[in-house]
Amino acid sequence: MRTLVTTHFVSLDGVAEAPGGEPGYRHTGWTLDVEPDPAVYEAKAREQEEAAALLLGARSYEAFAAVWPTMDYFAKFNAMPKYVVSSTVTDPEWNNSTVISFDDVAALKEGDGGPINVTGSIALTQSLLVAGLVDELRLTVFPVILGSGRRLFPDDAEDKVKLTLAESTAFSNGVQYQVFRRQA
């Protein structure tokens, strides 16, 4: 059985929308307001190196597919299998990409292989949390309160999700890297 890991940049109030400067959002690029610490991105690089596959929603897939094939940063993204949960993406062009339905995610987890990482994909992460399919949350928490924007966590879940803190690292710029695992 594979582990499904979600990984996100979030503000203290749980906003995960547009952390890297994506156009069209009120607080776009909010992570860029925090003094850079290379150790934060080293932690993110380790996390991506551990991944055996990516699971993305349509919007994140389209944004990533437009830039990652030309980048050396996390070059492994280009070679690894990518699964796109979408009813709108029909012919993915990014190398090793396959479109699947949400109902296929549980079977994907049951297969052989290493961890499946969900990066970005707020709506997909929310649906995965509600369905009980997330094994681990990896949050890079920035010391900022945005007050508005799409939040990572669903507000319509019927049940609470109990987590155990498995790892916590504080960086010199106030950013915290936290790994939470779902309780059995």
N, CA, C and O of each residue as an XYZ file, in Angstrom:
736
protein
N       0.835     -1.181      0.000
C       0.000      0.000      0.000
C       0.880      1.245      0.000
O       1.883      1.321      0.709
N       0.478      2.211     -0.810
C       1.226      3.452     -0.916
C       0.702      4.482      0.082
O      -0.455      4.441      0.499
N       1.580      5.398      0.449
C       1.220      6.486      1.348
C       0.820      7.691      0.510
O       1.516      8.046     -0.441
N      -0.301      8.322      0.858
C      -0.727      9.539      0.183
C      -0.373     10.717      1.076
O      -0.874     10.838      2.194
N       0.498     11.587      0.568
C       1.048     12.720      1.309
C       0.597     14.016      0.641
O       0.777     14.186     -0.565
N       0.015     14.927      1.415
C      -0.265     16.250      0.864
C       0.790     17.207      1.383
O       1.193     17.124      2.543
N       1.235     18.110      0.535
C       2.286     19.036      0.913
C       1.911     20.437      0.438
O       1.620     20.663     -0.736
N       1.929     21.371      1.393
C       1.429     22.712      1.087
C       2.184     23.787      1.846
O       2.680     23.567      2.951
N       2.261     24.973      1.214
C       2.631     26.189      1.906
C       1.317     26.751      2.462
O       0.338     26.864      1.725
N       1.284     27.107      3.758
C       0.084     27.681      4.353
C       0.445     28.859      5.248
O       1.538     28.934      5.808
N      -0.512     29.778      5.363
C      -0.364     30.885      6.311
C      -0.842     30.396      7.677
O      -1.397     29.303      7.787
N      -0.629     31.199      8.711
C      -1.079     30.815     10.048
C      -2.588     30.618     10.115
O      -3.073     29.841     10.938
N      -3.341     31.315      9.257
C      -4.795     31.143      9.261
C      -5.268     30.140      8.209
O      -6.443     30.121      7.842
N      -4.349     29.312      7.730
C      -4.713     28.185      6.877
C      -4.881     28.469      5.404
O      -5.325     27.592      4.662
N      -4.539     29.679      4.947
C      -4.661     30.009      3.527
C      -3.516     29.339      2.761
O      -2.351     29.417      3.149
N      -3.891     28.679      1.658
C      -2.897     28.008      0.818
C      -2.919     28.547     -0.614
O      -2.150     28.087     -1.458
N      -3.776     29.498     -0.889
C      -3.966     30.031     -2.229
C      -2.803     30.917     -2.669
O      -2.393     31.824     -1.944
N      -2.282     30.648     -3.855
C      -1.317     31.504     -4.551
C      -0.072     31.870     -3.744
O       0.275     33.048     -3.665
N       0.604     30.895     -3.146
C       1.778     31.242     -2.334
C       2.973     31.727     -3.150
O       3.818     32.459     -2.636
N       3.048     31.326     -4.411
C       4.245     31.615     -5.185
C       4.150     32.750     -6.177
O       5.089     32.969     -6.942
N       3.047     33.481     -6.194
C       2.943     34.627     -7.095
C       2.031     34.393     -8.283
O       2.118     35.122     -9.271
N       1.172     33.412     -8.218
C       0.239     33.137     -9.297
C      -0.646     34.363     -9.510
O      -1.132     34.942     -8.538
N      -0.862     34.769    -10.755
C      -1.633     35.998    -11.005
C      -3.118     35.841    -10.670
O      -3.677     34.746    -10.723
N      -3.734     36.969    -10.326
C      -5.172     36.997    -10.150
C      -5.685     36.764     -8.741
O      -6.891     36.605     -8.552
N      -4.816     36.741     -7.754
C      -5.237     36.509     -6.381
C      -4.868     37.705     -5.519
O      -3.860     38.369     -5.761
N      -5.682     37.973     -4.520
C      -5.500     39.149     -3.668
C      -4.128     39.178     -2.985
O      -3.453     40.207     -2.992
N      -3.726     38.070     -2.407
C      -2.468     38.037     -1.643
C      -1.388     37.241     -2.375
O      -0.519     36.645     -1.738
N      -1.434     37.227     -3.671
C      -0.529     36.404     -4.448
C       0.935     36.620     -4.051
O       1.376     37.751     -3.848
N       1.671     35.522     -3.945
C       3.094     35.595     -3.626
C       3.402     35.870     -2.169
O       4.489     36.353     -1.849
N       2.464     35.571     -1.275
C       2.644     35.897      0.139
C       3.840     35.209      0.777
O       4.340     35.701      1.789
N       4.322     34.097      0.238
C       5.515     33.460      0.809
C       6.766     34.278      0.519
O       7.769     34.162      1.224
N       6.703     35.096     -0.512
C       7.862     35.900     -0.902
C       8.082     37.087      0.040
O       9.123     37.741     -0.018
N       7.108     37.362      0.901
C       7.234     38.450      1.873
C       8.071     38.051      3.084
O       8.438     38.907      3.889
N       8.371     36.782      3.222
C       9.142     36.273      4.358
C      10.595     36.119      3.910
O      10.875     35.598      2.830
N      11.508     36.581      4.757
C      12.945     36.474      4.451
C      13.285     35.037      4.066
O      12.957     34.118      4.815
N      13.932     34.814      2.919
C      14.255     33.446      2.499
C      15.238     32.757      3.451
O      16.142     33.392      3.993
N      15.051     31.486      3.640
C      15.986     30.640      4.372
C      16.187     29.403      3.516
O      15.247     28.628      3.335
N      17.386     29.193      2.982
C      17.622     28.042      2.111
C      17.243     26.704      2.743
O      16.919     25.753      2.033
N      17.282     26.628      4.056
C      16.942     25.369      4.735
C      15.479     24.983      4.502
O      15.150     23.797      4.479
N      14.602     25.973      4.331
C      13.186     25.683      4.043
C      13.088     24.921      2.724
O      12.377     23.920      2.630
N      13.790     25.390      1.726
C      13.697     24.774      0.400
C      14.481     23.468      0.327
O      14.194     22.622     -0.520
N      15.460     23.298      1.199
C      16.125     21.992      1.302
C      15.151     20.949      1.849
O      15.148     19.804      1.397
N      14.327     21.344      2.820
C      13.301     20.433      3.360
C      12.295     20.080      2.275
O      11.897     18.921      2.152
N      11.887     21.056      1.496
C      10.941     20.801      0.396
C      11.572     19.889     -0.657
O      10.893     19.026     -1.213
N      12.855     20.074     -0.930
C      13.539     19.233     -1.911
C      13.588     17.774     -1.435
O      13.362     16.858     -2.225
N      13.880     17.561     -0.155
C      13.888     16.192      0.393
C      12.520     15.546      0.252
O      12.408     14.376     -0.116
N      11.498     16.307      0.544
C      10.129     15.825      0.452
C       9.798     15.400     -0.990
O       9.174     14.362     -1.210
N      10.212     16.196     -1.941
C       9.934     15.863     -3.345
C      10.771     14.671     -3.813
O      10.310     13.870     -4.627
N      11.978     14.554     -3.309
C      12.816     13.405     -3.684
C      12.232     12.092     -3.177
O      12.425     11.047     -3.800
N      11.523     12.136     -2.055
C      10.896     10.928     -1.507
C       9.698     10.476     -2.318
O       9.332      9.302     -2.277
N       9.083     11.385     -3.053
C       7.865     11.070     -3.799
C       8.154     10.137     -4.962
O       9.171     10.261     -5.645
N       7.237      9.201     -5.171
C       7.333      8.298     -6.325
C       6.367      8.711     -7.428
O       6.538      8.323     -8.583
N       5.347      9.502     -7.072
C       4.350      9.960     -8.040
C       3.709     11.239     -7.534
O       3.740     11.534     -6.339
N       3.127     11.994     -8.456
C       2.375     13.198     -8.112
C       0.907     12.959     -8.401
O       0.556     12.306     -9.383
N       0.051     13.491     -7.538
C      -1.389     13.484     -7.741
C      -1.811     14.940     -7.728
O      -1.570     15.651     -6.753
N      -2.442     15.390     -8.808
C      -2.770     16.801     -8.965
C      -4.214     16.987     -9.407
O      -4.781     16.134    -10.090
N      -4.803     18.112     -9.009
C      -6.070     18.539     -9.564
C      -5.811     19.215    -10.899
O      -4.659     19.467    -11.251
N      -6.860     19.511    -11.643
C      -6.728     20.061    -12.993
C      -5.998     21.399    -13.017
O      -5.096     21.594    -13.832
N      -6.383     22.336    -12.123
C      -5.751     23.662    -12.151
C      -4.269     23.592    -11.807
O      -3.447     24.240    -12.455
N      -3.926     22.811    -10.791
C      -2.508     22.686    -10.437
C      -1.739     21.989    -11.557
O      -0.618     22.378    -11.885
N      -2.349     20.959    -12.139
C      -1.691     20.275    -13.252
C      -1.393     21.260    -14.377
O      -0.270     21.306    -14.880
N      -2.377     22.038    -14.772
C      -2.175     22.974    -15.882
C      -1.108     24.010    -15.560
O      -0.310     24.369    -16.427
N      -1.087     24.497    -14.308
C      -0.062     25.471    -13.915
C       1.319     24.833    -13.900
O       2.281     25.425    -14.388
N       1.425     23.626    -13.342
C       2.717     22.944    -13.276
C       3.205     22.541    -14.670
O       4.378     22.725    -14.994
N       2.313     21.996    -15.490
C       2.693     21.516    -16.819
C       3.208     22.641    -17.706
O       3.969     22.404    -18.644
N       2.789     23.863    -17.405
C       3.236     25.012    -18.195
C       4.668     25.425    -17.873
O       5.322     26.056    -18.702
N       5.172     25.080    -16.677
C       6.509     25.551    -16.297
C       7.522     24.455    -15.975
O       8.700     24.603    -16.301
N       7.096     23.360    -15.345
C       8.067     22.375    -14.874
C       8.881     21.705    -15.977
O      10.061     21.434    -15.755
N       8.323     21.423    -17.144
C       9.143     20.749    -18.164
C      10.392     21.521    -18.574
O      11.328     20.935    -19.117
N      10.418     22.832    -18.321
C      11.577     23.642    -18.705
C      12.490     23.971    -17.525
O      13.469     24.700    -17.685
N      12.174     23.431    -16.325
C      12.935     23.784    -15.134
C      13.860     22.644    -14.696
O      13.573     21.468    -14.921
N      14.968     23.019    -14.071
C      15.866     22.043    -13.464
C      15.502     21.789    -12.013
O      15.842     20.740    -11.464
N      14.810     22.741    -11.378
C      14.404     22.631     -9.977
C      13.397     21.502     -9.849
O      12.386     21.495    -10.552
N      13.658     20.542     -8.958
C      12.818     19.351     -8.816
C      12.617     18.685    -10.174
O      11.494     18.361    -10.558
N      13.712     18.486    -10.889
C      13.642     17.887    -12.227
C      12.956     16.522    -12.199
O      12.427     16.071    -13.215
N      12.966     15.873    -11.051
C      12.322     14.566    -10.921
C      10.828     14.634    -11.257
O      10.245     13.639    -11.689
N      10.201     15.813    -11.058
C       8.792     15.978    -11.401
C       8.523     15.573    -12.847
O       7.491     14.973    -13.149
N       9.450     15.902    -13.734
C       9.236     15.629    -15.155
C       9.241     14.140    -15.472
O       8.521     13.706    -16.371
N      10.027     13.354    -14.764
C      10.146     11.924    -15.057
C       9.120     11.071    -14.320
O       8.705     10.033    -14.835
N       8.704     11.484    -13.131
C       7.830     10.623    -12.316
C       6.419     10.554    -12.892
O       5.997     11.446    -13.627
N       5.697      9.493    -12.554
C       4.292      9.414    -12.964
C       3.478     10.523    -12.309
O       3.667     10.848    -11.136
N       2.573     11.093    -13.091
C       1.679     12.137    -12.607
C       0.249     11.692    -12.895
O      -0.078     11.275    -14.007
N      -0.597     11.790    -11.867
C      -2.003     11.422    -12.002
C      -2.826     12.683    -11.811
O      -2.684     13.385    -10.810
N      -3.689     12.965    -12.780
C      -4.492     14.180    -12.767
C      -5.942     13.791    -12.502
O      -6.565     13.100    -13.308
N      -6.470     14.236    -11.374
C      -7.874     13.986    -11.047
C      -8.668     15.107    -11.702
O      -8.668     16.247    -11.237
N      -9.347     14.757    -12.795
C     -10.008     15.804    -13.562
C     -11.075     15.234    -14.493
O     -10.979     14.108    -14.982
N     -12.089     16.058    -14.715
C     -13.071     15.753    -15.755
C     -12.908     16.724    -16.917
O     -13.603     16.609    -17.927
N     -11.988     17.686    -16.776
C     -11.779     18.677    -17.835
C     -10.483     18.451    -18.614
O     -10.425     18.746    -19.808
N      -9.454     17.939    -17.962
C      -8.210     17.618    -18.674
C      -8.431     16.274    -19.358
O      -8.728     15.278    -18.699
N      -8.287     16.249    -20.671
C      -8.554     14.999    -21.391
C      -7.324     14.442    -22.093
O      -7.222     13.232    -22.293
N      -6.392     15.306    -22.467
C      -5.217     14.856    -23.202
C      -3.966     15.503    -22.613
O      -3.429     16.449    -23.190
N      -3.496     14.998    -21.462
C      -2.354     15.643    -20.806
C      -1.082     15.499    -21.637
O      -0.762     14.417    -22.130
N      -0.376     16.596    -21.778
C       0.841     16.591    -22.600
C       2.117     16.445    -21.788
O       3.152     16.071    -22.338
N       2.068     16.730    -20.500
C       3.267     16.648    -19.673
C       3.657     15.185    -19.552
O       2.809     14.326    -19.314
N       4.919     14.911    -19.713
C       5.489     13.562    -19.697
C       4.948     12.720    -18.538
O       4.884     13.187    -17.401
N       4.561     11.479    -18.835
C       4.116     10.496    -17.834
C       2.881     10.930    -17.049
O       2.769     10.624    -15.862
N       1.952     11.639    -17.692
C       0.725     12.088    -17.040
C      -0.463     11.245    -17.487
O      -0.611     10.921    -18.666
N      -1.308     10.898    -16.514
C      -2.499     10.099    -16.762
C      -3.678     10.751    -16.059
O      -3.570     11.142    -14.897
N      -4.797     10.873    -16.750
C      -6.006     11.419    -16.149
C      -6.766     10.275    -15.476
O      -6.959      9.207    -16.058
N      -7.192     10.528    -14.231
C      -7.983      9.545    -13.491
C      -9.187     10.244    -12.863
O      -9.249     11.473    -12.824
N     -10.128      9.466    -12.381
C     -11.262     10.039    -11.657
C     -10.948      9.996    -10.161
O     -10.036      9.291     -9.729
N     -11.707     10.750     -9.384
C     -11.512     10.738     -7.937
C     -11.698      9.328     -7.387
O     -11.014      8.924     -6.447
N     -12.628      8.587     -7.978
C     -12.898      7.222     -7.508
C     -11.705      6.284     -7.707
O     -11.645      5.227     -7.079
N     -10.757      6.655     -8.567
C      -9.574      5.824     -8.824
C      -8.465      6.008     -7.786
O      -7.523      5.216     -7.746
N      -8.564      7.036     -6.951
C      -7.481      7.368     -6.019
C      -7.266      6.255     -4.993
O      -6.122      5.907     -4.699
N      -8.330      5.701     -4.451
C      -8.187      4.634     -3.444
C      -7.459      3.436     -4.039
O      -6.602      2.850     -3.378
N      -7.780      3.063     -5.267
C      -7.112      1.938     -5.926
C      -5.643      2.264     -6.199
O      -4.780      1.393     -6.090
N      -5.367      3.504     -6.550
C      -3.981      3.934     -6.770
C      -3.170      3.766     -5.493
O      -2.025      3.318     -5.537
N      -3.760      4.125     -4.355
C      -3.094      3.957     -3.060
C      -2.845      2.484     -2.748
O      -1.833      2.145     -2.136
N      -3.740      1.626     -3.155
C      -3.635      0.194     -2.857
C      -2.531     -0.486     -3.662
O      -2.105     -1.589     -3.319
N      -2.069      0.158     -4.721
C      -1.052     -0.436     -5.585
C       0.331     -0.432     -4.959
O       0.530      0.023     -3.832
N       1.274     -0.950     -5.720
C       2.669     -0.994     -5.291
C       3.365      0.315     -5.646
O       2.965      1.017     -6.575
N       4.403      0.626     -4.895
C       5.198      1.804     -5.185
C       5.382      2.671     -3.965
O       4.882      2.372     -2.880
N       6.108      3.746     -4.165
C       6.415      4.662     -3.076
C       5.331      5.699     -2.879
O       4.243      5.592     -3.445
N       5.632      6.707     -2.070
C       4.646      7.734     -1.714
C       4.106      8.496     -2.924
O       4.810      8.745     -3.903
N       2.840      8.851     -2.815
C       2.170      9.696     -3.805
C       2.004     11.059     -3.157
O       1.367     11.171     -2.109
N       2.567     12.094     -3.762
C       2.474     13.447     -3.206
C       1.426     14.261     -3.932
O       1.358     14.259     -5.161
N       0.608     14.961     -3.157
C      -0.321     15.954     -3.680
C       0.315     17.304     -3.383
O       0.548     17.643     -2.222
N       0.593     18.069     -4.422
C       1.212     19.378     -4.271
C       0.263     20.413     -4.856
O      -0.271     20.220     -5.948
N       0.049     21.517     -4.129
C      -0.969     22.468     -4.585
C      -2.331     21.813     -4.438
O      -2.595     21.144     -3.438
N      -3.195     21.999     -5.423
C      -4.446     21.229     -5.509
C      -5.284     21.329     -4.236
O      -5.562     20.313     -3.597
N      -5.684     22.535     -3.866
C      -6.440     22.762     -2.638
C      -7.750     21.988     -2.636
O      -8.044     21.283     -1.671
N      -8.541     22.105     -3.698
C      -9.848     21.427     -3.746
C      -9.673     19.915     -3.680
O     -10.440     19.230     -3.003
N      -8.667     19.391     -4.379
C      -8.407     17.951     -4.344
C      -8.018     17.524     -2.930
O      -8.511     16.511     -2.433
N      -7.148     18.280     -2.285
C      -6.743     17.953     -0.910
C      -7.948     17.943      0.022
O      -8.084     17.044      0.852
N      -8.817     18.931     -0.110
C     -10.010     18.962      0.730
C     -10.861     17.716      0.526
O     -11.328     17.120      1.496
N     -11.067     17.319     -0.722
C     -11.865     16.120     -1.014
C     -11.194     14.862     -0.480
O     -11.869     13.966      0.029
N      -9.878     14.789     -0.592
C      -9.137     13.634     -0.080
C      -9.237     13.546      1.441
O      -9.363     12.453      1.993
N      -9.180     14.696      2.120
C      -9.321     14.712      3.578
C     -10.714     14.241      3.993
O     -10.849     13.431      4.910
N     -11.746     14.747      3.320
C     -13.119     14.357      3.640
C     -13.315     12.857      3.413
O     -14.018     12.197      4.178
N     -12.685     12.317      2.348
C     -12.832     10.894      2.018
C     -11.945      9.995      2.881
O     -12.042      8.771      2.790
N     -11.087     10.577      3.710
C     -10.218      9.780      4.581
C      -9.060      9.121      3.857
O      -8.569      8.079      4.291
N      -8.617      9.718      2.752
C      -7.552      9.107      1.948
C      -6.164      9.667      2.221
O      -5.179      9.118      1.728
N      -6.058     10.745      2.992
C      -4.758     11.363      3.280
C      -4.104     10.646      4.450
O      -4.701     10.513      5.519
N      -2.876     10.185      4.243
C      -2.114      9.528      5.310
C      -1.242     10.514      6.073
O      -1.007     10.354      7.270
N      -0.759     11.547      5.361
C       0.194     12.474      5.973
C       0.023     13.855      5.374
O      -0.147     14.001      4.164
N       0.069     14.867      6.226
C       0.065     16.268      5.797
C       1.433     16.849      6.109
O       1.926     16.727      7.230
N       2.041     17.477      5.124
C       3.315     18.170      5.324
C       3.060     19.644      5.051
O       2.800     20.046      3.917
N       3.139     20.429      6.094
C       2.803     21.838      5.997
C       4.033     22.701      6.226
O       4.751     22.530      7.212
N       4.265     23.613      5.322
C       5.289     24.629      5.503
C       4.516     25.890      5.878
O       3.924     26.551      5.025
N       4.533     26.210      7.174
C       3.669     27.252      7.734
C       4.455     28.555      7.833
O       5.493     28.627      8.492
N       3.932     29.587      7.157
C       4.585     30.884      7.128
C       3.975     31.801      8.185
O       2.764     31.765      8.400
N       4.797     32.628      8.855
C       4.323     33.489      9.940
C       3.604     34.731      9.412
O       4.082     35.858      9.548
N       2.459     34.492      8.814
C       1.654     35.576      8.266
C       0.182     35.189      8.383
O      -0.180     34.026      8.203
N      -0.655     36.163      8.684
C      -2.103     35.974      8.684
C      -2.647     36.775      7.514
O      -2.469     37.991      7.461
N      -3.305     36.112      6.581
C      -3.776     36.778      5.374
C      -5.209     37.287      5.493
O      -5.562     38.286      4.866
N      -6.026     36.620      6.280
C      -7.385     37.094      6.482
C      -8.361     36.777      5.369
O      -9.572     36.893      5.554
N      -7.850     36.376      4.212
C      -8.732     35.984      3.118
C      -7.945     35.098      2.165
O      -6.714     35.078      2.169
N      -8.683     34.377      1.359
C      -8.071     33.463      0.401
C      -8.560     32.042      0.660
O      -9.116     31.747      1.719
N      -8.351     31.185     -0.298
C      -8.797     29.795     -0.171
C      -7.962     29.087      0.881
O      -6.732     29.081      0.832
N      -8.653     28.501      1.819
C      -7.987     27.791      2.898
C      -7.802     26.331      2.528
O      -8.554     25.772      1.730
N      -6.791     25.732      3.121
C      -6.456     24.352      2.818
C      -7.486     23.365      3.342
O      -7.803     22.381      2.673
N      -8.002     23.619      4.518
C      -8.834     22.609      5.163
C     -10.305     22.782      4.824
O     -10.801     23.907      4.756
N     -11.004     21.678      4.612
C     -12.429     21.763      4.271
C     -13.239     22.281      5.451
O     -12.912     22.025      6.610
N     -14.298     23.012      5.133
C     -15.170     23.479      6.214
C     -16.518     22.757      6.184
O     -17.460     23.156      6.867
N     -16.598     21.692      5.384
C     -17.847     20.942      5.279
C     -17.688     19.465      5.641
O     -18.565     18.655      5.340
N     -16.581     19.115      6.283
C     -16.349     17.718      6.640
C     -17.321     17.291      7.739
O     -17.617     18.062      8.652
N     -17.808     16.066      7.642
C     -18.735     15.554      8.644
C     -18.007     15.081      9.904
O     -18.552     15.148     11.005
N     -16.793     14.611      9.736
C     -16.035     14.079     10.862
C     -14.734     14.840     11.032
O     -14.195     15.400     10.077
N     -14.236     14.853     12.262
C     -12.934     15.461     12.500
C     -11.854     14.498     12.029
O     -12.072     13.290     11.935
N     -10.707     15.048     11.741
C      -9.548     14.257     11.325
C      -8.525     14.361     12.442
O      -8.008     15.444     12.714
N      -8.234     13.253     13.083
C      -7.268     13.253     14.183
C      -5.887     12.975     13.620
O      -5.683     12.040     12.845
N      -4.938     13.818     14.033
C      -3.579     13.745     13.525
C      -2.588     13.658     14.676
O      -2.877     14.063     15.802
N      -1.419     13.125     14.369
C      -0.308     13.078     15.304
C       0.848     13.863     14.692
O       1.187     13.659     13.526
N       1.451     14.752     15.464
C       2.614     15.497     14.988
C       3.809     14.550     14.961
O       4.239     14.047     15.999
N       4.340     14.314     13.765
C       5.456     13.388     13.607
C       6.796     14.112     13.502
O       7.843     13.542     13.808
N       6.756     15.363     13.071
C       8.000     16.128     12.889
C       7.664     17.605     12.918
O       6.615     18.022     12.426
N       8.553     18.391     13.492
C       8.390     19.838     13.495
C       9.768     20.484     13.487
O      10.626     20.171     14.313
N       9.959     21.379     12.546
C      11.229     22.087     12.430
C      10.944     23.577     12.314
O      10.133     23.993     11.487
N      11.604     24.378     13.137
C      11.491     25.830     13.047
C      12.736     26.359     12.338
O      13.860     25.968     12.652
N      12.517     27.247     11.385
C      13.625     27.825     10.636
C      13.913     29.242     11.115
O      13.102     29.841     11.822
N      15.057     29.771     10.732
C      15.505     31.072     11.228
C      14.579     32.215     10.828
O      14.586     33.261     11.478
N      13.788     32.044      9.779
C      12.895     33.108      9.317
C      11.487     33.001      9.903
O      10.592     33.734      9.484
N      11.281     32.107     10.858
C       9.979     31.952     11.485
C       9.073     30.936     10.821
O       8.011     30.614     11.353
N       9.475     30.429      9.672
C       8.697     29.396      8.982
C       8.835     28.093      9.767
O       9.903     27.785     10.295
N       7.748     27.339      9.835
C       7.758     26.037     10.505
C       7.403     24.963      9.485
O       6.501     25.142      8.666
N       8.114     23.862      9.544
C       7.803     22.693      8.715
C       7.219     21.645      9.647
O       7.881     21.198     10.584
N       5.981     21.257      9.388
C       5.285     20.331     10.270
C       4.767     19.141      9.472
O       4.186     19.296      8.398
N       4.989     17.960     10.016
C       4.497     16.721      9.411
C       3.504     16.092     10.382
O       3.833     15.781     11.526
N       2.280     15.916      9.891
C       1.222     15.291     10.676
C       0.802     13.989     10.018
O       0.663     13.922      8.796
N       0.602     12.963     10.818
C       0.118     11.668     10.316
C      -1.266     11.399     10.868
O      -1.579     11.736     12.010
N      -2.073     10.794     10.049
C      -3.435     10.436     10.443
C      -3.386      9.386     11.538
O      -2.631      8.418     11.435
N      -4.174      9.564     12.575
C      -4.262      8.563     13.641
C      -5.120      7.399     13.168
O      -6.095      7.585     12.440
N      -4.751      6.218     13.586
C      -5.510      5.028     13.182
C      -6.866      4.996     13.838
O      -7.639      4.065     13.612
